[in-house]
Amino acid sequence: MTVATTSLTSEQRDARSKGIGGSDAAAAIGISPWKTPVQLWQEKLGLTEPANDDEFNERLFWGIRLEPIIAEVWAERMGWRIESAGEPFRDPELPFMVGNPDRLILDRPAGLEVKNSSEFMAARRAEHLNRWGEDGSDEIPLYYLTQAAHYMRVCDLPEWYFAVLIGGNELRTYRVERDEEQERTLIELESRFWECVERQIPPPMIELADVVRLYPRAEGQAIATPEIAELVATGKALRDEIKAAEKRLDRIKLELASFLGPKADLMPVGYDGRDPKAKPLATYRSSTVTRIDVKRLRVDDPSTAEAYSRTSTERRFLFK
């Protein structure tokens, strides 16, 4: 199956490569759950290609296919006219800020983003800052709020709407207003990132994997400063605390599993079996897991094992 990876035109892709687009904003300021500033920086400089993750591409595929349908139904229900944005927008004062919004609303000075989201993203158990709130509210995931703030600046519009299909069967509307203080913060952070791109200096790393992305191969020695040596001592102490906590947790699991014996679910004190919605306190259920015996495959069919092997460069952090 050929999976669509983008709905942008070549002009839009070119504009995005020469600036920060709305969908880049969260990554540029370090709040994207999918991409770090270092990854985005490498893509902008052409050092790497955008990640080709099958699961992500599948979600993107359905988002692109459903976008016009969601937008059309939303506009009908709202009684408003909408249109595709067409040519990319570019901020006249900050030309590195570009935007390719999903739609513009013709009946009011506003734009529209169209999203296809899972039910989990609207559930109360989801992380608060990454959750869709009640229909009609302005409670949207923080990274999408950043996208809206970016577009309102670039398109010079006072409000932005989100048409969100939740779980494939519930269409919700969200509205956010332009916030000058939020916009100033966004501009400052995006400006810092774009300066890194222009000067070809990596942005600050926000996860351990960023170090490997920038420095995949390690050699030589670095002399610790007193501050770094103190960090090492703190790290060792935390490691020892974690190991002790893990041992204690294993003992607790063993005691609970022994209590369960052949039973799968541990129910609350006083549970009488009448409430079908009652949740267990813990579970120790049986499951069947199938794994490939790699060692045997390498002996029985080394050519197949070689064909499906993937070599990557890794670095392991160890306290000595």
C-alpha positions as CSV (number, residue, x, y, z in Angstrom):
1,M,0.0,0.0,0.0
2,T,1.3,3.5,-0.8
3,V,0.8,5.7,2.2
4,A,0.4,9.4,1.7
5,T,2.8,11.3,3.9
6,T,1.9,14.9,3.2
7,S,-0.9,17.0,1.7
8,L,1.4,20.0,1.0
9,T,2.2,21.3,-2.4
10,S,5.8,21.6,-3.5
11,E,5.6,25.4,-2.9
12,Q,4.3,24.8,0.6
13,R,7.0,22.2,1.4
14,D,9.7,24.6,0.0
15,A,8.3,27.4,2.3
16,R,8.3,25.1,5.3
17,S,11.9,24.1,4.6
18,K,12.9,27.7,4.7
19,G,11.1,28.6,7.9
20,I,9.1,27.4,10.8
21,G,5.6,26.2,9.9
22,G,2.6,25.8,12.2
23,S,3.2,22.1,12.6
24,D,6.8,22.8,13.4
25,A,6.1,25.3,16.2
26,A,5.7,22.8,19.0
27,A,8.9,21.0,18.1
28,A,10.9,24.2,17.7
29,I,10.1,25.3,21.2
30,G,10.5,21.8,22.7
31,I,7.0,20.7,23.6
32,S,6.2,18.3,20.8
33,P,5.6,14.7,21.8
34,W,6.8,13.5,18.4
35,K,9.9,15.5,17.6
36,T,12.7,17.3,19.5
37,P,14.2,20.7,18.5
38,V,17.4,18.8,17.6
39,Q,15.5,16.5,15.2
40,L,13.7,19.5,13.6
41,W,17.0,21.4,13.3
42,Q,18.6,18.5,11.5
43,E,15.7,18.3,9.1
44,K,15.8,22.1,8.4
45,L,19.5,21.8,7.5
46,G,18.9,18.7,5.4
47,L,21.1,16.6,7.7
48,T,18.3,14.0,8.1
49,E,15.0,13.1,6.4
50,P,11.8,13.3,8.4
51,A,11.1,10.1,10.4
52,N,9.4,7.5,8.3
53,D,7.5,5.7,11.0
54,D,4.8,3.4,9.7
55,E,2.4,3.9,12.6
56,F,2.8,7.7,12.3
57,N,2.3,7.6,8.6
58,E,-0.8,5.5,8.9
59,R,-2.3,8.1,11.3
60,L,-1.2,10.9,8.9
61,F,-2.7,9.0,6.0
62,W,-6.2,8.8,7.6
63,G,-5.9,12.4,8.8
64,I,-5.3,13.6,5.2
65,R,-8.1,11.5,3.8
66,L,-10.6,12.5,6.4
67,E,-9.6,16.2,6.5
68,P,-11.9,17.5,3.7
69,I,-14.9,15.4,4.9
70,I,-14.5,16.7,8.5
71,A,-14.1,20.3,7.3
72,E,-17.1,20.1,5.0
73,V,-19.4,18.6,7.7
74,W,-18.1,21.1,10.3
75,A,-18.8,24.1,8.0
76,E,-22.3,22.8,7.3
77,R,-23.1,22.5,10.9
78,M,-21.7,25.9,11.8
79,G,-23.4,27.5,8.8
80,W,-20.1,29.1,7.7
81,R,-18.2,29.1,4.4
82,I,-14.6,27.9,4.4
83,E,-11.9,27.7,1.8
84,S,-8.4,26.2,1.5
85,A,-5.7,28.7,2.4
86,G,-3.8,28.4,-0.9
87,E,-0.4,30.0,-1.0
88,P,1.7,29.8,2.2
89,F,1.6,32.8,4.5
90,R,4.8,34.4,5.7
91,D,5.1,36.9,8.5
92,P,6.3,40.3,7.0
93,E,8.3,41.2,10.2
94,L,9.6,37.7,11.0
95,P,10.0,35.9,7.6
96,F,11.1,32.7,9.2
97,M,7.5,32.2,10.5
98,V,5.4,30.6,7.7
99,G,2.0,29.0,7.8
100,N,-0.1,26.6,5.8
101,P,-3.4,26.4,7.7
102,D,-6.0,23.8,6.8
103,R,-8.7,26.3,6.0
104,L,-9.7,30.0,6.3
105,I,-13.2,30.9,7.5
106,L,-14.9,33.4,5.1
107,D,-17.7,34.5,7.4
108,R,-15.4,35.8,10.1
109,P,-11.7,36.7,10.5
110,A,-10.6,33.3,11.6
111,G,-8.8,30.1,10.6
112,L,-9.6,26.5,11.0
113,E,-7.5,23.4,11.8
114,V,-9.0,20.0,11.2
115,K,-8.0,17.0,13.4
116,N,-8.9,13.3,13.6
117,S,-8.2,12.2,17.1
118,S,-8.6,9.1,19.3
119,E,-11.1,8.8,22.1
120,F,-8.2,8.5,24.6
121,M,-7.1,12.0,23.7
122,A,-10.5,13.3,25.0
123,A,-10.6,11.0,28.1
124,R,-10.0,12.3,31.6
125,R,-7.2,9.8,32.2
126,A,-5.2,11.4,29.4
127,E,-2.5,13.9,30.4
128,H,-4.1,17.3,31.1
129,L,-2.0,19.4,28.8
130,N,-2.4,16.9,25.9
131,R,-6.1,16.4,26.2
132,W,-9.2,17.7,24.3
133,G,-11.6,19.3,26.7
134,E,-15.3,19.7,26.5
135,D,-17.0,20.6,23.2
136,G,-17.1,24.3,22.6
137,S,-14.2,25.1,25.0
138,D,-10.7,26.3,24.4
139,E,-9.1,23.3,26.1
140,I,-6.9,21.8,23.4
141,P,-3.6,19.9,23.6
142,L,-0.7,22.4,24.3
143,Y,1.1,21.5,21.1
144,Y,-2.0,22.3,19.0
145,L,-2.5,25.5,21.0
146,T,1.0,26.5,19.9
147,Q,0.1,25.7,16.3
148,A,-2.9,28.0,16.6
149,A,-0.9,30.8,18.1
150,H,1.6,30.5,15.3
151,Y,-1.0,30.7,12.6
152,M,-2.8,33.7,14.3
153,R,0.4,35.6,14.2
154,V,1.4,34.6,10.7
155,C,-2.1,35.1,9.2
156,D,-2.9,38.2,11.5
157,L,-6.2,36.8,12.7
158,P,-7.9,37.2,16.1
159,E,-9.2,33.7,16.6
160,W,-8.7,30.1,15.5
161,Y,-11.1,27.2,15.4
162,F,-10.5,23.4,15.6
163,A,-12.8,20.9,14.0
164,V,-12.0,17.6,15.7
165,L,-13.4,14.2,15.0
166,I,-13.1,12.2,18.2
167,G,-13.0,8.4,18.0
168,G,-14.4,8.5,14.4
169,N,-18.0,9.3,15.6
170,E,-18.1,12.6,17.5
171,L,-17.4,16.0,15.9
172,R,-16.3,18.7,18.3
173,T,-15.6,22.4,18.0
174,Y,-12.9,24.3,19.9
175,R,-12.1,28.0,19.7
176,V,-9.0,29.9,20.9
177,E,-8.3,33.6,20.9
178,R,-5.2,35.4,20.1
179,D,-3.1,36.1,23.2
180,E,-0.4,38.8,22.9
181,E,1.7,37.6,25.9
182,Q,1.6,34.0,24.6
183,E,2.5,35.2,21.2
184,R,5.5,37.2,22.4
185,T,6.8,34.1,24.2
186,L,6.3,32.0,21.1
187,I,8.1,34.5,18.9
188,E,11.1,34.6,21.4
189,L,11.4,30.8,21.5
190,E,11.0,30.3,17.7
191,S,13.5,33.1,17.1
192,R,16.1,31.3,19.2
193,F,15.5,28.1,17.3
194,W,15.7,29.8,13.9
195,E,19.0,31.5,14.9
196,C,20.3,28.0,15.6
197,V,19.3,27.0,12.0
198,E,20.9,30.1,10.4
199,R,24.1,29.8,12.4
200,Q,24.1,26.0,12.0
201,I,24.5,25.6,15.8
202,P,22.4,22.8,17.4
203,P,19.6,23.9,19.7
204,P,19.6,22.7,23.4
205,M,19.1,19.0,23.8
206,I,16.0,17.9,25.7
207,E,16.4,14.1,25.8
208,L,19.3,11.7,26.0
209,A,18.6,10.5,22.4
210,D,19.5,14.0,21.2
211,V,23.1,13.4,22.2
212,V,23.2,10.3,20.0
213,R,21.5,12.2,17.1
214,L,24.2,14.9,17.2
215,Y,27.2,12.7,18.3
216,P,26.5,9.1,17.2
217,R,30.0,7.9,17.7
218,A,31.9,8.5,20.9
219,E,35.7,8.5,21.5
220,G,38.3,10.3,23.6
221,Q,38.0,11.7,27.1
222,A,36.5,14.7,28.7
223,I,37.8,16.1,32.1
224,A,35.0,16.7,34.6
225,T,34.5,20.0,36.3
226,P,33.5,20.1,40.0
227,E,29.9,20.8,39.0
228,I,29.9,17.8,36.6
229,A,31.5,15.6,39.2
230,E,28.8,16.6,41.6
231,L,26.2,15.6,39.0
232,V,27.8,12.2,38.7
233,A,27.6,11.7,42.4
234,T,23.9,12.7,42.4
235,G,23.3,10.4,39.5
236,K,24.9,7.4,41.3
237,A,22.9,8.1,44.4
238,L,19.6,8.2,42.4
239,R,20.6,5.0,40.6
240,D,21.1,3.2,43.9
241,E,17.7,4.5,45.2
242,I,16.0,3.3,42.0
243,K,17.6,-0.1,42.3
244,A,16.5,-0.4,46.0
245,A,13.0,0.7,45.1
246,E,12.8,-1.8,42.2
247,K,13.9,-4.6,44.6
248,R,11.2,-3.5,47.1
249,L,8.6,-3.4,44.3
250,D,9.6,-6.9,43.2
251,R,9.0,-8.2,46.7
252,I,5.6,-6.5,46.8
253,K,4.7,-8.0,43.5
254,L,5.7,-11.5,44.7
255,E,3.6,-11.2,47.8
256,L,0.6,-10.0,45.9
257,A,1.0,-12.7,43.2
258,S,1.3,-15.3,45.9
259,F,-1.9,-14.1,47.4
260,L,-3.6,-14.3,44.0
261,G,-2.3,-17.8,43.2
262,P,-4.4,-19.0,40.2
263,K,-6.7,-15.9,40.3
264,A,-6.2,-13.2,37.7
265,D,-7.7,-10.1,39.3
266,L,-7.3,-8.6,42.8
267,M,-10.6,-6.8,43.7
268,P,-11.2,-4.1,46.3
269,V,-11.9,-4.9,49.9
270,G,-15.5,-5.9,50.4
271,Y,-16.2,-6.5,46.7
272,D,-19.3,-8.7,46.4
273,G,-19.2,-9.4,42.6
274,R,-22.3,-7.4,41.9
275,D,-20.8,-4.3,40.2
276,P,-19.6,-5.3,36.7
277,K,-17.8,-1.9,36.3
278,A,-15.7,-2.4,39.4
279,K,-12.0,-2.1,38.6
280,P,-9.4,-4.4,40.1
281,L,-6.7,-3.1,42.3
282,A,-4.1,-5.1,40.4
283,T,-4.0,-8.0,37.9
284,Y,-1.7,-10.9,37.2
285,R,-3.2,-12.4,34.1
286,S,-2.0,-15.0,31.7
287,S,-1.0,-14.0,28.2
288,T,0.5,-15.7,25.2
289,V,3.5,-14.0,23.6
290,T,5.1,-15.1,20.4
291,R,8.7,-14.1,19.7
292,I,11.1,-14.9,17.0
293,D,13.9,-17.2,18.2
294,V,16.7,-15.1,16.6
295,K,19.5,-17.4,17.7
296,R,17.9,-20.4,16.1
297,L,17.0,-18.4,13.0
298,R,20.7,-17.4,12.6
299,V,21.6,-21.1,12.7
300,D,18.8,-22.5,10.5
301,D,18.6,-19.7,8.0
302,P,21.4,-17.2,8.3
303,S,20.6,-15.4,5.0
304,T,17.1,-14.6,6.2
305,A,18.4,-13.5,9.5
306,E,20.9,-11.2,7.8
307,A,18.3,-9.8,5.4
308,Y,16.1,-8.7,8.3
309,S,18.8,-7.5,10.6
310,R,19.2,-3.8,11.2
311,T,22.4,-2.2,12.4
312,S,22.3,1.0,14.3
313,T,24.8,3.1,16.3
314,E,24.0,3.3,20.0
315,R,25.5,4.9,23.1
316,R,24.9,3.6,26.6
317,F,25.3,5.8,29.6
318,L,26.8,4.0,32.6
319,F,27.9,5.3,36.0
320,K,31.3,3.7,37.0
